[in-house]
Amino acid sequence: MAITGNLNFNLNLVLPVARHMACPPRVPSFLFTRGRGAWSPSLLVTRAIDANEFLGDFGARDPFPAELESSFGDKVLGYGNTEHKILIPTITALGLSQQECAPVSSAQPPISLDDAQTLIRKVVGWRLVNEENGLKIQCLWKLRDFKCGVELINRISKVVEAEGHFPNIYLEQPNQVRAELWTASIGGLSMNDFIVAAKIDQIKTSDLVPRKRVWA
């Protein structure tokens, strides 16, 4: 099959360009023509490449004179004599489930209602209960059957045993378990209650709850 016509091949599209070069390079353009059965290049013109034509604006620029006069660079953090420290996260920065229960003195006041309402948002499925003998937190699980209820109680006991802070657990109805946490020695809630609640939240229960029906 014969090829007719001219092929215009521009090297501008394949040569890398440096954006901030003081003098843009001049790149020749070639016109490929066919003569006597072969394609041969012939020099057409030479033009300068504008780097922005292909690379666009990177967003970097030199500071304006007014910016230099304002000494804006002195206000930027990162001096050569800056002291860098790696800080160990404090207890308040850790999640509740990552903390450990601490001894509670009987002279320690219980957590206030406002603080309890803030902490209850960090434990899933638990609710605040305000009773005559103080604030408590409770959680209720509806399970598949009686055996699943017993299994959940066993799983909870394994988790809380290491903390030494135990909830009251009730097996209500054949397939319902309720856990209740509070610190009796101070007549209300302590951080230990929320720490244990967060650890209980991590217990796997997907194999114990009723299976959802999938309709075709």
Salt bridges, closest charged atoms under 4 A:
ASP57 OD1 - ARG19 NH2 3.32
GLU67 OE2 - ARG61 NH2 3.07
GLU131 OE1 - LYS136 NZ 3.08
GLU151 OE2 - ARG155 NE 2.88
GLU163 OE2 - LYS199 NZ 3.67
GLU172 OE2 - ARG178 NE 2.62
GLU180 OE1 - LYS136 NZ 3.52
GLU180 OE2 - ARG178 NH1 3.58
ASP193 OD1 - HIS165 NE2 2.61
ASP207 OD2 - ARG155 NH2 2.89
